[in-house]
Amino acid sequence: MSKKLTNHEKRRRWGWLWLLLLGIVLGAALLAATATVFHKTSDSEFCVSCHSMQQPLAEYQGSVHFQNPKGIRAECADCHVPHQPLDYLWTKIRAVKDIYGEMTGKIDTPEKYEAHKLAMAQSVWKSLKENDSATCRSCHSFDAMDITAQRPEARLQHPVAIKQGETCIDCHKGVAHILPDMSGATQAGAAELAQAAAASSPNATTLYTIATEPFFLQPQDSHNAGNLMPSTEVHVLKQDGDKVLARVDGWQQDGVSEVFYAAQGKRILSVLLGEEARKQLTTGDTLTDAETGLVWHQVALQVWLPRKQLIDDQQKIWRYSAEMMSANCTGCHGLTALDRFNANQWIGVIKGMAPRTSLTQEQLRVLTQYVQKHASDMPPAAKS
């Protein structure tokens, strides 16, 4: 037998219904307000409204993402705010730090901006690397590209990137903003390389120079007899305290006594020879280059070197070099395949690009050795 509800029970039930309805309305209003705030704080007008954003704005306005022949503009959020819901929400929450930075004047002058630019750029690059350049791929996709219709440079680089599993930010760091000064990061890489050399095995018999290294003909000599170039391979014959006696092998062109090279017919500089060092060379086989007709002599030299400037793992030199190339070259040129040029051609390429980088002469020497020893005409064994 059914029981009729009392007036009190009816009022209570209606009260819950009204409360539920009010909650839904307030929730919808809160959600709409949050979405509106998120949307408004993601448009470019809001992003550049702060005084400290005027310099990055000027950089962006000079980029292809702001103005291009196709009239397609990528706004700030298109590059800096992920589209996936959770990543989107997390990015908006983290943006609170930018408000704090504006309030405290962290980058409110050109000098402060330049001082923090590298750290800010590296933070963005790291995020894009971790998410496979998700915001870039919302507009650009390898699958959608007609690579044959692209410009010659892109036609060369994109297949390399696809093959090696690279992501957009690996090559396009400077696509919307001027690259920061990378000299500090490069110096840090050189310091890490020096630490690795100091930790090399004391029993290693094959070592590599990590920088341009003066050598001596006798351990007690105070004036060097020449210099070894970075990444030159030496074979340890004897150790004497913090010095080693090592043999350096290479090739010397007939009539050119001041230097010798890492490979026959290749201008991969290994050793600069002083007058006394030239007298100490031992000569082996002689070959005539079939293409050029030049005569080359196989040579060797015994030298004394400080042990701390030698490393037992050449790959560590190459990793340092690859990072240096990525930081200073790919922003403009993309991921240039090392076998795009032969060893001799790379010399002119590096010299031509050097003035556009912040690399020192020593860093350029290391980079030149890296690209030359991985060039198209170098055997696989030389590239390891």
Secondary structure by P-SEA (a helix, b strand, c coil): cbbbbcaaaaaaaaaaaaaaaaaaaaaaaaaaaaaaaaaaaaccccccccccaaaaaaaaaaccccccccccccccccccccccaaaaaaaaaaaaaaaaaaaacccccaaaaaaaaaaaaaaaaaaaaaaccccccccccccccccccccaaaaacaaaaaaacccccccccccccccccaaaaaaaaaaaaaaaaaaccccccbbbbccbbbbbccccccccccccccbbbbbbccccccccbbbbbbccccccccccccccccccccbbbcaaaaaaccccbbbbcccccbbbbbcccccccccccccccaaaaaaaaaaaaaacccccccccccccccaaaaaaaaaaacccccccaaaaaaaaaaaaaacccccccccc
